[in-house]
Amino acid sequence: IEHFISRKAMDIDGIGAETVGQLVDAGFINNYADLYDLTVEQVLPLERMAQKSAENMINGIEASKQVPFERVLFGLGIRYVGETIAKKLAKHYKNIDSLFNMPAEPEKTSIDLFADVSSAADKKIEELTAVPEIGESIAQSLVEFIQKEDQMTIVERLKNAGLQFALSEEQLEGQTDKLSGKSFVISGIFEMSRNDLKKLVEDNGGKNSSSISSKTDYLIRGDKMGPSKLEKAEKLGITMISEQEFLAMI
């Protein structure tokens, strides 16, 4: 629950780790879906809880329903699904139903007793590992999560509460695969913000990295770039491009 409410996930104002502990101890919540059933009247009797703080908590929970899909996915706390992987999965699958949909179990015949028939889980793992940067461990963890009935019940409750479980139309409009498989390092000062540049890399299928290595495909070079990064890029023969050249690529 603490992970779910954290800044990089649902970023719920008015509730912290101590309050979560109080809510659990009072029996008001057992999982993060329970947060969306809370009322001001219910939480008001909690220790050090005044009318204003109770209202702030419930308003913060309500506001979290607008948090984008990739952060909701990260907030679910699926093992190995961190911020970056959640973004990759959200971009690839577009919505939670496509991501969590399991192939139908094959009907076994007498012939299959001696054949290697792939299960639905095996097929889903194969499907997931075909997504760039999704390895066996991540795929296995996702399938295990999907196969837990209690987890799927919680996700269904979150859907019914009105959380964002699909990319918005605005997100879908700006996404391409033009930079798929390419790794970028951004260094220096630019006309647009570095966060906006990073978002453009991700929205077009590329990967951002903070350090230069032999796996770096492009260094987007701005003004006043650090000399050590420049030296390393030159030594490794990394292709260096300007902000304008990057924008031309996409």
MIDO-167797 format. One record per residue: residue number from 1; residue in one letter; z, y, x of N, C-alpha, C in turn. Coordinates in nm, 2 decimals, decimal comma, always signed. Layout:
<rs>
   k r   n_c3   n_c2   n_c1  ca_c3  ca_c2  ca_c1   c_c3   c_c2   c_c1
 NUM A      Z      Y      X      Z      Y      X      Z      Y      X
...
</rs>
This chain:
<rs>
   k r   n_c3   n_c2   n_c1  ca_c3  ca_c2  ca_c1   c_c3   c_c2   c_c1
   1 I  +0,00  -0,12  +0,08  +0,00  +0,00  +0,00  +0,00  +0,13  +0,09
   2 E  +0,08  +0,12  +0,20  +0,08  +0,24  +0,29  -0,06  +0,26  +0,35
   3 H  -0,13  +0,15  +0,38  -0,26  +0,17  +0,44  -0,35  +0,23  +0,33
   4 F  -0,34  +0,18  +0,21  -0,43  +0,23  +0,10  -0,41  +0,38  +0,08
   5 I  -0,29  +0,43  +0,09  -0,27  +0,57  +0,06  -0,29  +0,66  +0,18
   6 S  -0,32  +0,60  +0,30  -0,33  +0,68  +0,42  -0,44  +0,78  +0,42
   7 R  -0,44  +0,87  +0,52  -0,53  +0,98  +0,52  -0,68  +0,94  +0,53
   8 K  -0,70  +0,84  +0,62  -0,84  +0,79  +0,64  -0,89  +0,70  +0,53
   9 A  -0,80  +0,66  +0,44  -0,84  +0,58  +0,32  -0,84  +0,66  +0,20
  10 M  -0,74  +0,65  +0,11  -0,74  +0,72  -0,02  -0,69  +0,86  -0,01
  11 D  -0,61  +0,89  +0,10  -0,56  +1,02  +0,13  -0,49  +1,08  +0,01
  12 I  -0,39  +1,01  -0,04  -0,32  +1,05  -0,17  -0,21  +1,15  -0,13
  13 D  -0,22  +1,27  -0,18  -0,12  +1,37  -0,16  +0,01  +1,34  -0,24
  14 G  +0,12  +1,38  -0,19  +0,24  +1,37  -0,27  +0,31  +1,24  -0,27
  15 I  +0,26  +1,15  -0,18  +0,32  +1,02  -0,17  +0,31  +0,97  -0,02
  16 G  +0,43  +0,92  +0,03  +0,43  +0,88  +0,17  +0,50  +0,74  +0,18
  17 A  +0,52  +0,69  +0,30  +0,58  +0,56  +0,32  +0,71  +0,54  +0,25
  18 E  +0,80  +0,65  +0,26  +0,93  +0,64  +0,20  +0,92  +0,62  +0,05
  19 T  +0,83  +0,70  -0,01  +0,82  +0,70  -0,15  +0,76  +0,56  -0,20
  20 V  +0,67  +0,51  -0,12  +0,62  +0,37  -0,15  +0,73  +0,27  -0,15
  21 G  +0,82  +0,28  -0,05  +0,94  +0,19  -0,04  +1,02  +0,20  -0,17
  22 Q  +1,04  +0,33  -0,21  +1,12  +0,35  -0,33  +1,06  +0,29  -0,46
  23 L  +0,93  +0,31  -0,47  +0,85  +0,26  -0,58  +0,85  +0,10  -0,59
  24 V  +0,84  +0,04  -0,47  +0,85  -0,10  -0,46  +0,99  -0,15  -0,50
  25 D  +1,09  -0,09  -0,44  +1,23  -0,13  -0,46  +1,26  -0,12  -0,61
  26 A  +1,21  -0,02  -0,67  +1,24  +0,01  -0,82  +1,16  -0,09  -0,91
  27 G  +1,07  -0,16  -0,85  +0,99  -0,25  -0,93  +0,87  -0,19  -1,00
  28 F  +0,84  -0,06  -0,96  +0,73  +0,01  -1,03  +0,59  -0,04  -0,98
  29 I  +0,58  -0,07  -0,85  +0,46  -0,12  -0,80  +0,48  -0,24  -0,71
  30 N  +0,38  -0,33  -0,72  +0,37  -0,45  -0,63  +0,25  -0,45  -0,55
  31 N  +0,15  -0,38  -0,59  +0,02  -0,37  -0,52  -0,04  -0,23  -0,54
  32 Y  -0,15  -0,20  -0,47  -0,20  -0,06  -0,48  -0,26  -0,03  -0,61
  33 A  -0,30  -0,13  -0,69  -0,36  -0,10  -0,82  -0,25  -0,04  -0,92
  34 D  -0,13  -0,09  -0,89  -0,01  -0,04  -0,98  +0,01  +0,11  -0,97
  35 L  -0,04  +0,17  -0,86  -0,02  +0,32  -0,85  -0,09  +0,39  -0,96
  36 Y  -0,20  +0,34  -1,01  -0,28  +0,41  -1,11  -0,22  +0,39  -1,26
  37 D  -0,11  +0,32  -1,27  -0,04  +0,31  -1,40  +0,09  +0,39  -1,40
  38 L  +0,12  +0,46  -1,29  +0,24  +0,54  -1,28  +0,23  +0,66  -1,37
  39 T  +0,35  +0,71  -1,42  +0,35  +0,83  -1,49  +0,46  +0,92  -1,43
  40 V  +0,45  +1,05  -1,46  +0,55  +1,15  -1,42  +0,69  +1,11  -1,46
  41 E  +0,71  +1,07  -1,59  +0,83  +1,03  -1,65  +0,89  +0,91  -1,58
  42 Q  +0,81  +0,82  -1,53  +0,85  +0,70  -1,47  +0,91  +0,72  -1,33
  43 V  +0,84  +0,81  -1,25  +0,89  +0,83  -1,11  +0,99  +0,94  -1,10
  44 L  +1,01  +1,02  -1,20  +1,11  +1,13  -1,19  +1,25  +1,09  -1,16
  45 P  +1,30  +0,98  -1,21  +1,44  +0,94  -1,17  +1,46  +0,89  -1,03
  46 L  +1,35  +0,88  -0,95  +1,36  +0,83  -0,81  +1,44  +0,93  -0,73
  47 E  +1,51  +0,88  -0,63  +1,59  +0,97  -0,54  +1,51  +1,08  -0,48
  48 R  +1,56  +1,20  -0,48  +1,50  +1,32  -0,42  +1,36  +1,35  -0,48
  49 M  +1,35  +1,32  -0,61  +1,22  +1,34  -0,68  +1,25  +1,45  -0,79
  50 A  +1,18  +1,56  -0,77  +1,20  +1,67  -0,87  +1,07  +1,67  -0,96
  51 Q  +1,07  +1,75  -1,06  +0,96  +1,76  -1,16  +0,83  +1,79  -1,08
  52 K  +0,83  +1,89  -1,00  +0,71  +1,93  -0,93  +0,66  +1,83  -0,83
  53 S  +0,75  +1,76  -0,76  +0,70  +1,65  -0,67  +0,65  +1,53  -0,74
  54 A  +0,71  +1,50  -0,86  +0,66  +1,39  -0,94  +0,52  +1,43  -0,99
  55 E  +0,50  +1,55  -1,04  +0,37  +1,59  -1,08  +0,26  +1,59  -0,97
  56 N  +0,31  +1,63  -0,85  +0,22  +1,63  -0,74  +0,17  +1,49  -0,70
  57 M  +0,27  +1,40  -0,71  +0,23  +1,26  -0,68  +0,13  +1,20  -0,78
  58 I  +0,15  +1,22  -0,91  +0,06  +1,17  -1,01  -0,08  +1,24  -1,00
  59 N  -0,07  +1,37  -0,97  -0,20  +1,45  -0,96  -0,28  +1,40  -0,83
  60 G  -0,20  +1,37  -0,73  -0,26  +1,31  -0,60  -0,33  +1,18  -0,63
  61 I  -0,26  +1,09  -0,70  -0,32  +0,96  -0,74  -0,44  +0,98  -0,82
  62 E  -0,44  +1,07  -0,92  -0,56  +1,10  -1,00  -0,67  +1,15  -0,92
  63 A  -0,64  +1,24  -0,83  -0,75  +1,30  -0,75  -0,82  +1,20  -0,65
  64 S  -0,74  +1,09  -0,62  -0,80  +0,99  -0,53  -0,91  +0,91  -0,59
  65 K  -0,93  +0,93  -0,72  -1,04  +0,86  -0,79  -1,17  +0,91  -0,75
  66 Q  -1,17  +1,03  -0,68  -1,30  +1,09  -0,64  -1,33  +1,05  -0,49
  67 V  -1,24  +0,98  -0,42  -1,27  +0,94  -0,28  -1,39  +0,85  -0,28
  68 P  -1,48  +0,87  -0,18  -1,61  +0,80  -0,18  -1,59  +0,65  -0,15
  69 F  -1,69  +0,57  -0,19  -1,69  +0,42  -0,18  -1,64  +0,37  -0,05
  70 E  -1,70  +0,42  +0,06  -1,67  +0,36  +0,19  -1,52  +0,37  +0,23
  71 R  -1,46  +0,48  +0,18  -1,31  +0,49  +0,21  -1,23  +0,41  +0,12
  72 V  -1,27  +0,38  -0,01  -1,21  +0,29  -0,10  -1,21  +0,15  -0,04
  73 L  -1,33  +0,11  +0,01  -1,35  -0,02  +0,07  -1,26  -0,04  +0,19
  74 F  -1,25  +0,07  +0,28  -1,16  +0,06  +0,39  -1,01  +0,05  +0,35
  75 G  -0,98  +0,12  +0,24  -0,84  +0,12  +0,19  -0,80  -0,01  +0,13
  76 L  -0,89  -0,10  +0,10  -0,85  -0,23  +0,04  -0,78  -0,32  +0,14
  77 G  -0,79  -0,28  +0,27  -0,72  -0,35  +0,37  -0,77  -0,49  +0,41
  78 I  -0,90  -0,51  +0,40  -0,96  -0,64  +0,43  -0,96  -0,65  +0,58
  79 R  -0,91  -0,76  +0,63  -0,90  -0,78  +0,78  -1,03  -0,76  +0,85
  80 Y  -1,03  -0,69  +0,96  -1,14  -0,66  +1,04  -1,24  -0,55  +0,98
  81 V  -1,21  -0,51  +0,86  -1,30  -0,41  +0,79  -1,24  -0,27  +0,82
  82 G  -1,27  -0,21  +0,93  -1,22  -0,08  +0,96  -1,31  +0,03  +0,91
  83 E  -1,29  +0,15  +0,95  -1,37  +0,26  +0,90  -1,52  +0,25  +0,92
  84 T  -1,55  +0,21  +1,04  -1,70  +0,20  +1,08  -1,76  +0,09  +1,00
  85 I  -1,70  -0,03  +1,00  -1,75  -0,14  +0,93  -1,76  -0,12  +0,78
  86 A  -1,66  -0,05  +0,72  -1,67  -0,01  +0,58  -1,79  +0,07  +0,55
  87 K  -1,82  +0,17  +0,64  -1,93  +0,26  +0,62  -2,06  +0,17  +0,63
  88 K  -2,07  +0,08  +0,72  -2,19  +0,00  +0,74  -2,21  -0,09  +0,61
  89 L  -2,11  -0,15  +0,56  -2,12  -0,23  +0,44  -2,15  -0,15  +0,32
  90 A  -2,09  -0,04  +0,31  -2,12  +0,05  +0,19  -2,27  +0,09  +0,19
  91 K  -2,32  +0,13  +0,31  -2,46  +0,18  +0,32  -2,55  +0,06  +0,29
  92 H  -2,52  -0,06  +0,34  -2,61  -0,17  +0,32  -2,61  -0,22  +0,18
  93 Y  -2,49  -0,24  +0,12  -2,48  -0,30  -0,01  -2,49  -0,20  -0,13
  94 K  -2,46  -0,08  -0,10  -2,46  +0,03  -0,20  -2,35  +0,03  -0,30
  95 N  -2,30  -0,09  -0,34  -2,19  -0,09  -0,44  -2,11  -0,22  -0,42
  96 I  -1,99  -0,22  -0,48  -1,90  -0,33  -0,46  -1,94  -0,46  -0,52
  97 D  -2,02  -0,46  -0,63  -2,06  -0,58  -0,69  -2,16  -0,66  -0,60
  98 S  -2,25  -0,58  -0,54  -2,35  -0,65  -0,45  -2,28  -0,70  -0,33
  99 L  -2,18  -0,63  -0,28  -2,10  -0,68  -0,16  -2,02  -0,80  -0,19
 100 F  -1,95  -0,80  -0,31  -1,86  -0,91  -0,34  -1,93  -1,03  -0,42
 101 N  -2,05  -1,01  -0,45  -2,12  -1,12  -0,53  -2,14  -1,24  -0,44
 102 M  -2,09  -1,35  -0,49  -2,10  -1,48  -0,42  -2,22  -1,56  -0,48
 103 P  -2,30  -1,63  -0,39  -2,41  -1,71  -0,44  -2,35  -1,82  -0,52
 104 A  -2,43  -1,88  -0,61  -2,39  -1,99  -0,70  -2,37  -2,11  -0,61
 105 E  -2,27  -2,19  -0,64  -2,24  -2,32  -0,57  -2,36  -2,41  -0,61
 106 P  -2,42  -2,47  -0,51  -2,53  -2,57  -0,53  -2,47  -2,69  -0,61
 107 E  -2,55  -2,75  -0,70  -2,51  -2,87  -0,77  -2,55  -2,99  -0,67
 108 K  -2,44  -3,07  -0,65  -2,46  -3,18  -0,56  -2,51  -3,31  -0,64
 109 T  -2,61  -3,37  -0,57  -2,66  -3,50  -0,62  -2,62  -3,61  -0,53
 110 S  -2,65  -3,73  -0,57  -2,62  -3,84  -0,48  -2,69  -3,83  -0,35
 111 I  -2,80  -3,77  -0,34  -2,88  -3,76  -0,21  -2,80  -3,66  -0,12
 112 D  -2,73  -3,56  -0,18  -2,66  -3,46  -0,11  -2,54  -3,52  -0,03
 113 L  -2,49  -3,63  -0,07  -2,38  -3,69  -0,01  -2,40  -3,72  +0,14
 114 F  -2,53  -3,73  +0,18  -2,57  -3,76  +0,32  -2,64  -3,64  +0,38
 115 A  -2,65  -3,53  +0,30  -2,72  -3,41  +0,35  -2,62  -3,30  +0,38
 116 D  -2,66  -3,21  +0,47  -2,58  -3,09  +0,50  -2,62  -2,98  +0,40
 117 V  -2,54  -2,97  +0,29  -2,57  -2,87  +0,19  -2,48  -2,75  +0,21
 118 S  -2,54  -2,64  +0,22  -2,46  -2,51  +0,25  -2,38  -2,48  +0,12
 119 S  -2,26  -2,45  +0,14  -2,17  -2,40  +0,03  -2,20  -2,25  +0,00
 120 A  -2,15  -2,21  -0,11  -2,17  -2,06  -0,15  -2,11  -1,98  -0,04
 121 A  -1,99  -2,02  +0,01  -1,92  -1,94  +0,12  -2,01  -1,93  +0,24
 122 D  -2,07  -2,05  +0,28  -2,15  -2,05  +0,40  -2,27  -1,96  +0,38
 123 K  -2,33  -1,96  +0,26  -2,45  -1,87  +0,23  -2,41  -1,72  +0,24
 124 K  -2,29  -1,69  +0,19  -2,25  -1,55  +0,19  -2,22  -1,51  +0,33
 125 I  -2,16  -1,59  +0,41  -2,13  -1,56  +0,55  -2,27  -1,54  +0,62
 126 E  -2,36  -1,62  +0,60  -2,50  -1,61  +0,66  -2,56  -1,47  +0,61
 127 E  -2,54  -1,44  +0,49  -2,60  -1,31  +0,43  -2,53  -1,19  +0,50
 128 L  -2,40  -1,20  +0,51  -2,32  -1,09  +0,57  -2,35  -1,07  +0,72
 129 T  -2,37  -1,18  +0,79  -2,39  -1,17  +0,94  -2,53  -1,12  +0,97
 130 A  -2,62  -1,12  +0,87  -2,75  -1,06  +0,88  -2,75  -0,91  +0,88
 131 V  -2,64  -0,85  +0,84  -2,62  -0,70  +0,84  -2,59  -0,66  +0,98
 132 P  -2,65  -0,56  +1,03  -2,62  -0,51  +1,17  -2,48  -0,49  +1,19
 133 E  -2,42  -0,54  +1,30  -2,29  -0,52  +1,35  -2,18  -0,59  +1,27
 134 I  -2,22  -0,68  +1,18  -2,13  -0,76  +1,10  -2,13  -0,90  +1,17
 135 G  -2,02  -0,93  +1,24  -2,01  -1,06  +1,30  -1,94  -1,17  +1,22
 136 E  -1,93  -1,28  +1,28  -1,88  -1,40  +1,20  -1,73  -1,38  +1,15
 137 S  -1,65  -1,32  +1,24  -1,51  -1,30  +1,20  -1,50  -1,20  +1,08
 138 I  -1,58  -1,09  +1,08  -1,57  -1,00  +0,97  -1,63  -1,07  +0,84
 139 A  -1,74  -1,14  +0,85  -1,80  -1,21  +0,74  -1,70  -1,31  +0,68
 140 Q  -1,63  -1,39  +0,77  -1,54  -1,49  +0,72  -1,42  -1,42  +0,65
 141 S  -1,37  -1,31  +0,70  -1,26  -1,24  +0,64  -1,30  -1,19  +0,50
 142 L  -1,42  -1,13  +0,49  -1,46  -1,08  +0,36  -1,47  -1,19  +0,26
 143 V  -1,53  -1,31  +0,30  -1,54  -1,42  +0,21  -1,41  -1,47  +0,16
 144 E  -1,31  -1,48  +0,25  -1,18  -1,52  +0,22  -1,11  -1,42  +0,12
 145 F  -1,14  -1,29  +0,14  -1,09  -1,19  +0,04  -1,15  -1,21  -0,09
 146 I  -1,28  -1,23  -0,10  -1,35  -1,24  -0,22  -1,30  -1,37  -0,30
 147 Q  -1,27  -1,47  -0,23  -1,23  -1,60  -0,29  -1,09  -1,60  -0,34
 148 K  -1,01  -1,49  -0,31  -0,87  -1,49  -0,36  -0,87  -1,42  -0,50
 149 E  -0,84  -1,50  -0,60  -0,84  -1,45  -0,74  -0,75  -1,33  -0,76
 150 D  -0,63  -1,33  -0,70  -0,54  -1,22  -0,72  -0,60  -1,09  -0,66
 151 Q  -0,67  -1,10  -0,55  -0,73  -0,98  -0,49  -0,84  -0,93  -0,58
 152 M  -0,92  -1,02  -0,64  -1,03  -0,98  -0,73  -0,98  -0,91  -0,85
 153 T  -0,86  -0,96  -0,90  -0,80  -0,90  -1,02  -0,76  -0,76  -0,99
 154 I  -0,70  -0,74  -0,87  -0,66  -0,60  -0,83  -0,78  -0,51  -0,82
 155 V  -0,89  -0,56  -0,76  -1,02  -0,48  -0,75  -1,07  -0,44  -0,88
 156 E  -1,06  -0,54  -0,98  -1,11  -0,51  -1,11  -1,03  -0,40  -1,18
 157 R  -0,90  -0,41  -1,16  -0,81  -0,30  -1,21  -0,84  -0,17  -1,15
 158 L  -0,87  -0,16  -1,02  -0,91  -0,04  -0,96  -1,04  +0,02  -1,02
 159 K  -1,13  -0,07  -1,04  -1,26  -0,04  -1,11  -1,23  +0,03  -1,24
 160 N  -1,15  -0,04  -1,32  -1,11  +0,01  -1,46  -1,04  +0,14  -1,45
 161 A  -0,97  +0,17  -1,34  -0,89  +0,29  -1,32  -0,99  +0,41  -1,29
 162 G  -1,11  +0,38  -1,25  -1,21  +0,48  -1,23  -1,24  +0,52  -1,08
 163 L  -1,20  +0,43  -0,99  -1,23  +0,46  -0,85  -1,37  +0,44  -0,82
 164 Q  -1,42  +0,50  -0,71  -1,56  +0,50  -0,67  -1,59  +0,37  -0,60
 165 F  -1,67  +0,28  -0,66  -1,71  +0,16  -0,60  -1,86  +0,15  -0,59
 166 A  -1,92  +0,26  -0,57  -2,07  +0,27  -0,54  -2,10  +0,40  -0,47
 167 L  -2,20  +0,40  -0,39  -2,25  +0,52  -0,33  -2,29  +0,62  -0,43
 168 S  -2,27  +0,75  -0,42  -2,31  +0,85  -0,51  -2,46  +0,87  -0,49
 169 E  -2,52  +0,93  -0,59  -2,67  +0,96  -0,59  -2,70  +1,05  -0,47
 170 E  -2,61  +1,14  -0,44  -2,63  +1,23  -0,33  -2,63  +1,15  -0,19
 171 Q  -2,53  +1,06  -0,18  -2,53  +0,97  -0,06  -2,65  +0,89  -0,05
 172 L  -2,70  +0,83  -0,16  -2,82  +0,75  -0,15  -2,94  +0,82  -0,11
 173 E  -2,95  +0,95  -0,16  -3,07  +1,03  -0,13  -3,09  +1,06  +0,02
 174 G  -2,98  +1,08  +0,09  -2,99  +1,12  +0,23  -2,99  +1,00  +0,33
 175 Q  -3,00  +0,88  +0,28  -2,99  +0,76  +0,37  -3,12  +0,69  +0,40
 176 T  -3,14  +0,66  +0,53  -3,26  +0,59  +0,57  -3,22  +0,49  +0,68
 177 D  -3,32  +0,41  +0,73  -3,29  +0,32  +0,84  -3,37  +0,36  +0,96
 178 K  -3,41  +0,48  +0,97  -3,49  +0,53  +1,08  -3,43  +0,51  +1,22
 179 L  -3,29  +0,51  +1,23  -3,22  +0,50  +1,35  -3,15  +0,36  +1,37
 180 S  -3,19  +0,27  +1,28  -3,13  +0,13  +1,28  -3,13  +0,07  +1,42
 181 G  -3,02  +0,02  +1,46  -3,01  -0,05  +1,59  -3,00  +0,04  +1,71
 182 K  -3,00  +0,18  +1,69  -2,99  +0,27  +1,80  -2,85  +0,33  +1,81
 183 S  -2,80  +0,34  +1,94  -2,67  +0,40  +1,97  -2,68  +0,54  +2,03
 184 F  -2,60  +0,63  +1,98  -2,60  +0,77  +2,02  -2,47  +0,82  +2,07
 185 V  -2,48  +0,90  +2,17  -2,36  +0,98  +2,22  -2,39  +1,12  +2,20
 186 I  -2,30  +1,20  +2,15  -2,32  +1,34  +2,12  -2,23  +1,42  +2,21
 187 S  -2,28  +1,51  +2,29  -2,20  +1,58  +2,39  -2,25  +1,73  +2,41
 188 G  -2,15  +1,82  +2,40  -2,19  +1,96  +2,42  -2,17  +2,04  +2,29
 189 I  -2,22  +2,16  +2,29  -2,21  +2,26  +2,18  -2,35  +2,27  +2,12
 190 F  -2,35  +2,27  +1,98  -2,48  +2,27  +1,91  -2,48  +2,37  +1,80
 191 E  -2,59  +2,39  +1,74  -2,60  +2,49  +1,63  -2,53  +2,44  +1,51
 192 M  -2,54  +2,31  +1,47  -2,47  +2,25  +1,36  -2,34  +2,19  +1,42
 193 S  -2,24  +2,15  +1,34  -2,12  +2,09  +1,39  -2,15  +1,95  +1,44
 194 R  -2,07  +1,90  +1,53  -2,08  +1,77  +1,58  -2,06  +1,67  +1,48
 195 N  -1,97  +1,70  +1,38  -1,94  +1,60  +1,27  -2,06  +1,59  +1,18
 196 D  -2,14  +1,70  +1,16  -2,26  +1,69  +1,08  -2,37  +1,61  +1,16
 197 L  -2,37  +1,62  +1,29  -2,47  +1,54  +1,37  -2,43  +1,40  +1,36
 198 K  -2,30  +1,37  +1,37  -2,26  +1,23  +1,36  -2,29  +1,17  +1,23
 199 K  -2,27  +1,25  +1,12  -2,31  +1,20  +0,99  -2,45  +1,17  +0,97
 200 L  -2,54  +1,26  +1,03  -2,68  +1,23  +1,03  -2,72  +1,10  +1,10
 201 V  -2,65  +1,08  +1,21  -2,68  +0,95  +1,28  -2,65  +0,83  +1,19
 202 E  -2,53  +0,84  +1,13  -2,49  +0,72  +1,04  -2,57  +0,71  +0,92
 203 D  -2,60  +0,83  +0,86  -2,68  +0,83  +0,73  -2,82  +0,77  +0,76
 204 N  -2,87  +0,77  +0,88  -3,00  +0,72  +0,91  -3,00  +0,59  +0,98
 205 G  -2,88  +0,52  +0,97  -2,87  +0,38  +1,02  -2,83  +0,37  +1,17
 206 G  -2,80  +0,48  +1,24  -2,76  +0,47  +1,38  -2,62  +0,45  +1,40
 207 K  -2,58  +0,44  +1,52  -2,44  +0,41  +1,56  -2,39  +0,52  +1,65
 208 N  -2,27  +0,58  +1,63  -2,21  +0,68  +1,71  -2,12  +0,61  +1,81
 209 S  -2,12  +0,66  +1,94  -2,03  +0,61  +2,04  -1,97  +0,73  +2,11
 210 S  -1,85  +0,72  +2,15  -1,78  +0,83  +2,22  -1,81  +0,83  +2,37
 211 S  -1,85  +0,72  +2,43  -1,87  +0,71  +2,57  -2,01  +0,65  +2,60
 212 I  -2,06  +0,70  +2,72  -2,20  +0,65  +2,76  -2,18  +0,52  +2,83
 213 S  -2,27  +0,42  +2,80  -2,28  +0,29  +2,87  -2,42  +0,25  +2,87
 214 S  -2,44  +0,13  +2,93  -2,58  +0,08  +2,94  -2,64  +0,05  +2,80
 215 K  -2,55  +0,04  +2,70  -2,59  +0,01  +2,56  -2,63  +0,14  +2,48
 216 T  -2,61  +0,26  +2,54  -2,65  +0,38  +2,48  -2,80  +0,40  +2,48
 217 D  -2,86  +0,43  +2,37  -3,00  +0,45  +2,36  -3,04  +0,60  +2,38
 218 Y  -2,95  +0,69  +2,32  -2,98  +0,83  +2,33  -2,86  +0,91  +2,35
 219 L  -2,87  +1,01  +2,44  -2,76  +1,12  +2,45  -2,82  +1,24  +2,39
 220 I  -2,75  +1,29  +2,28  -2,79  +1,42  +2,22  -2,71  +1,52  +2,30
 221 R  -2,79  +1,60  +2,38  -2,73  +1,69  +2,48  -2,73  +1,84  +2,43
 222 G  -2,61  +1,89  +2,42  -2,59  +2,03  +2,38  -2,56  +2,12  +2,50
 223 D  -2,53  +2,25  +2,47  -2,49  +2,34  +2,57  -2,35  +2,31  +2,63
 224 K  -2,33  +2,34  +2,75  -2,20  +2,33  +2,82  -2,15  +2,18  +2,81
 225 M  -2,24  +2,09  +2,83  -2,21  +1,95  +2,83  -2,13  +1,91  +2,96
 226 G  -2,03  +1,82  +2,95  -1,95  +1,79  +3,06  -2,03  +1,73  +3,18
 227 P  -2,01  +1,77  +3,30  -2,09  +1,72  +3,41  -2,08  +1,57  +3,44
 228 S  -1,96  +1,51  +3,41  -1,94  +1,36  +3,43  -2,03  +1,28  +3,34
 229 K  -2,04  +1,32  +3,21  -2,13  +1,25  +3,12  -2,27  +1,26  +3,16
 230 L  -2,31  +1,38  +3,20  -2,45  +1,41  +3,24  -2,49  +1,32  +3,36
 231 E  -2,40  +1,31  +3,46  -2,42  +1,23  +3,58  -2,43  +1,09  +3,54
 232 K  -2,34  +1,04  +3,45  -2,35  +0,90  +3,42  -2,48  +0,86  +3,34
 233 A  -2,52  +0,95  +3,25  -2,64  +0,93  +3,18  -2,76  +0,93  +3,27
 234 E  -2,76  +1,02  +3,37  -2,88  +1,02  +3,46  -2,88  +0,89  +3,55
 235 K  -2,76  +0,85  +3,59  -2,75  +0,73  +3,67  -2,79  +0,60  +3,59
 236 L  -2,76  +0,60  +3,46  -2,80  +0,48  +3,38  -2,94  +0,49  +3,32
 237 G  -3,00  +0,61  +3,34  -3,14  +0,63  +3,29  -3,14  +0,64  +3,14
 238 I  -3,03  +0,70  +3,08  -3,03  +0,72  +2,93  -3,12  +0,83  +2,89
 239 T  -3,20  +0,81  +2,78  -3,28  +0,91  +2,73  -3,20  +1,03  +2,67
 240 M  -3,23  +1,15  +2,72  -3,15  +1,26  +2,67  -3,24  +1,35  +2,59
 241 I  -3,19  +1,39  +2,47  -3,27  +1,47  +2,37  -3,19  +1,59  +2,33
 242 S  -3,26  +1,69  +2,29  -3,19  +1,81  +2,23  -3,16  +1,79  +2,08
 243 E  -3,08  +1,88  +2,03  -3,05  +1,88  +1,89  -3,18  +1,89  +1,80
 244 Q  -3,28  +1,97  +1,84  -3,40  +1,98  +1,77  -3,49  +1,85  +1,78
 245 E  -3,49  +1,79  +1,90  -3,56  +1,67  +1,91  -3,50  +1,56  +1,83
 246 F  -3,37  +1,55  +1,82  -3,30  +1,46  +1,73  -3,34  +1,48  +1,59
 247 L  -3,33  +1,60  +1,54  -3,37  +1,63  +1,40  -3,51  +1,59  +1,37
 248 A  -3,60  +1,61  +1,47  -3,74  +1,57  +1,45  -3,75  +1,42  +1,44
 249 M  -3,66  +1,34  +1,50  -3,67  +1,20  +1,49  -3,64  +1,15  +1,34
 250 I  -3,56  +1,23  +1,27  -3,52  +1,18  +1,14  -3,59  +1,26  +1,03
</rs>
